[in-house]
């Protein structure tokens, strides 16, 4: 039967990775798989601008804001009226 322990670690000097657990007795045979977190290389804006449709929508929204074409909604008032 397999069971798992998940924990984060930081690679130390000379590539050494230390894991500490009290769940496993000394001498237990384990298999280690290392999953590396890569930092995201693009921010949300870059991601959203990838799609041409999204890009047009976002640029149109920015133009509306610049021109003062905004719609304000009082959520408290909206909730009162929708009950």
Secondary structure, DSSP 8 states (H G I E B T S, - for coil): ------------GGG------SSS-TT-------------SS-HHHHHHTSHHHHHHHHHHHHHHHHT------HHHHHHHH-
